[in-house]
Amino acid sequence: MKILVVKTSSLGDVVHMLPAISDAHARIPNLSVDWVVEEGFAEVPVWHSGVSRVIPLAIRRWRKSLFAATTRAEMREWRETLQQTNYDLVIDTQGLLKSALVGCFAHGTRHGYDWHSIREPLASLCYQHRHTVSRTQHAVTRNRLLTATALGYTLEGLPLDYGIAQHTFAKTDSVLPQPYVVALHGTSRPAKEWAESHWQMLIQNMAERGIHTLLPWGNAREQARATRLAQHPYAHCLPRCRLSELAAILQGAKGVIGMDTGLMHIAAALDQRGVALYPVTAAQLTGIVGNSNAPHPMITLAGEEVNDAAIVVQRFADLLDIG
């Protein structure tokens, strides 16, 4: 059987899809999985050995110059690449109109959420088979259930497995201080951020234990904050890194603490111990979920408990002392 998965973005959503790939391979012998994903996240599906081919999509970039000749040429080439294969099933787990339309370009029977289960109901009209999956379920569970229903198996007896914990990642060229923790201070909205004074408290606590704090960044705002925090001798602003390099850094850390961000989900998928901070997001729908057999704990703190920096830092320090 050959299937196409459409899960284009964002980083956390892409990571949330990985366990469904593990499930499908456990249930269906000789399964081949191709995956359409935004080019910025195309590294992630490659980490899973059960993904045969990744087909990058550039909607975010194309829409900035939709009528340019180069854009139209790229779109045509992408469509031709996609249509080289006849799929048994095309499964859109994104649930958006744009992802449903992407699936329409592929050759194969299209599956997705039904009108009441999907984020954008009009998208369900693009599918030939529509499935009911409660919207109150965690995002990881929704992906697993939709994929299982489309392919005709149950999740009973299937442990949650992201399938990437044993992957060998590209190492960064930077020499990293040892031992270290990673502080994922960046997030998509200012309302989801933690105060710099809280991060300073964390850095000082780690320094007193002889542990360095590494500070990744993804945009100018985050870089400026990382640079300010790195004035402490035990804090270090990392150079810009690719996702695979960041994954290698996360994998080698003593622990990870961070905001509601896709990198925290990668840390959980890599069996890292740590604390995820959800000051405004509904953690029950997109909170951190690790592998079923994870050897280390990854806890989620939400709402007002995130604001008590002393308690958060102590919870993180306690986790570092386990094992």
N, C-alpha and C positions, 0 to 999 in steps of 0.2 A: 504494500500500500504506500502511496506517495501523497503527502498532504502539504498544503501551504498554510502557514500561520500568518495572520496580519495583526501585528502589534507594533505600532510605529513609534510611540513615545508615551510618556516622558521616561526618564531613566528609571525611576521607581517602578513604573508600570511595566517596563520591559523586564526588569528583574523579577517582578511578580509572576511573570509568565513562565519562568524557567521550570518550576516544579511540575507544571502540566506536561512539559516535554518529557520529563523523567517518567511520569505516570504512563504516558502513551507508549513509550518504549518498553516499559515493564509489562504491559498488557498485550501489545501487538508485535509479534515477531516480524523481522525484516521491514520495519517501518522506516520510511525516509521522510525527513521533515525539512522543508525550505521555509524561510522566514523573511517577510518584508518588514523593514524597520528604517526609521530615519537615520540618515548617514552619520549623524553625531553620536548615535548609540550602537552603531553597527559592530563595534568590538564585542559587545556583551553576548549576543547569541553564539558567537564563535567559541566562547569559553565552554559551552555545553557540547560534549562529544556527540550528543544525539541530534545535533543540527547539521544537516548535510550541506546546505548552501544558504548564505545570507544575501539578500537582494536589497541593497541600500536604496532608500528613497530620499528625495531632497525637497519635499514640499515647503519646508520653512525657508529654504533658500530660493526656490523657484518662484514663490509668490511675490518676491521683491522685484522681479523683472520678468513677469509672466509672459510678456509679448516679445521678448528679445529672441533673436534667432538662435543664440546659443542655448537658451533655456528650452525652446521648443525642440531643438535637436537632442538635448539630454533626455527630455521627457519621451521622445520617440524611441530612443535607444533603450531606455528603461522598460517601456512597454514591450518592445521586441524581445528583450531578455526574459521578461516575465512570461511571455506567451510561447516560449520555446518548449515548455513542459505542460503536459496534460496531467492535472491533479485529480485524484479520487475525491478529495474534499478540499475546500477552501474555508478556513475557520477564522472569522473576524472576532477576536476577543477584545478589541478596542472599544467597539460599540459607538463609534462616532460616524457621522455622515461621510466625512472624508475617508475614513478607513473602509467603510462599506463600499464606497465608490472605487477605491483601490482594488478591492476584491473582485469587483465586476470586470476588471481588465483581465483577470486570470481565467484560464480554462479549467473549470471544475465546478462541482456542485457546492453552492455557497451555504454556509451555516453561520448563525449568529444568535444573539439574544432576541427574544420576542418584544413586542411593543411595550409591555409593562416592566420588562427587566432591563431595558437598555438605557443608556445615558441620553441618547438623542433618538426618540422614537421613530422619526422618519427613516433612519438608517435601517430599521428592521424590514422595510419594504424591499430592500435590495437583496434579501436572502431568500433562497428557495426552501430552506428549513430553519424554523425559528424555535428557540428553546427557552423555557422558563427557568430562571435562576434568580433567587431572591436578592434584591439589592441591599438587604441588611447583612449579607455575608461579607466577610473580609475579601479584599481584592484577590488575594492568592487563591482563596477557596472558589471564588466566582470563575476564575480562569480554569481551575482544575475541573469544576463541575461542567462548565460549558464544553470543554474539550472531551471529557468523558462521555457526556450525553451525545455529542456529535459522532463520536467514534464507537459508541455502543458498549461501553464497559462501566463498571462501578468503581468507586474509590475505596471500597471496603478492603482493608488489609494493605493499602498503599501508604507507606510513610511519606511525609513531606520531605522532598529531596530536591534542592536547587541544582544539583549535578555539577557544581563548579568548585567545590571545596578542595578537590585534588588537582585542579588545573595548574599548570606551570605558567606564570605570568612573566611578561617582559619586565626586566628590572630597570629601575631608573639609574642613570649614570651618577647621580648624586651620592656622596658618602653620607650615610645616615648615622646620627649619634645613637648610641645604645645605652641602656634600653630606652624605648620611647612609647608614648601613646599618641594617637591621632585625635585632634580636636576639629570636628567638622562644623565650623562656626558659620559657614555660608548657608543660605537657604533662598527660596524663590521670592519671598516677600519680607519686607522689613518687620511686619507684625509678627512673623514667626521667629525672629532673631532673639538671641540672648544678649544681655547687656555686657559691654566690654569689661566692666568691673567684675562680673561673674567669671569670665574667662581668665581674668588676671588672678582671681582667687584659685581657680583650678590649676593654673600654671605654677603658682607659688606652692600649692600643696604637693604637686608632683615633684617639683624641684627639691623640696624637703625630703623626699623619698629617693632622690638621686635619679629621677626619671625625667627625660626630655619630653617636650610637647611639640609635635609637628603640626603646622598650620597650612593646609592646602587652600587653594582659592581658584575661582573660575571666572571672575570678572574684576573690573577695576575697583569696585566698591569693596569686594572681599579682599583683594590684594592690599588695599590701603589699611584695612583693619588688621590683617595678618602682619603687616609691616609694623604697625604700632604695637601689637601684642608681642612681637619678636624682639622688642627692646630688652625684655628679660633674658638673661644669659642662658636660661634653660628652655627658651621658646625659639622656634625656627620657622621662618616663612619659607615654604617650599617653592621651587621654580614651577612654572606651569607644567602640568603632567598630562599625559594621555590617560584614558580610563584604565588601560591595562597596567600602566605604571602605578597609578593610584591603588589599584587592586593589590598589586604586589606589596606596596607600602602598608596597606591595611592588614594584609595577611601576616606581615612580620611584626605587627605592633603587639605590645603587651596588653593593650585595650583600646577601645574606641568610644568616644563620647561625641554626640552631635545632635544637630537639629533635625527636623522632619525633612530629610533630603534623600535622594536616591542612593547616595554613597553609604548611608546608614544601612540601607537594605542590602547593599553589596556586602557590607561588613557582616551582617547576620547570615547571609548566604555562605560566607567563608568561615562560619563557626567562630567568629570573634566574640569575646566577652565585651560588654559595654553597656552604655546608657543612652537611650534615645529620648530626646526632649520634644514634646508636642504641646507647646503652649496654647495653640488655637485650633489645631487640626483634630478631627474625630479619629482618635487612635483605634477605635474598634473596627473601623473600615480599612484603614491603611497603616496601622501600627506595625511595629517590627515583629516579624515572625521568623524564627530560625528553623534550621533543619530538625527533623524529629529526633535524630540521634546526636544533636549538638552536645559536645562535651562541656561547653562553657555557657553561662547564662547571659542573655541579652534582655535587659528590662526596658520598659517604656514608662516614662513619667509624663503625665499630662496635666493641663490646666494650671491651677494655682500652685501645685506642688513643684512646678518647674521654677517658680519665682524665688524659692528659698534656696539660694545658691549653696549655703553651707551644708544643707542636707543632701543636695544633689552631689556635691563634690565628695562628701563622705560615703554616699552610696557607691559612687564610682571607685573610690579608694578601696572600699571593702571588697568589691568584685575583683580587683587586682590581686588581692591576697588569697583568692581561692585557687588552689591547685598550683 
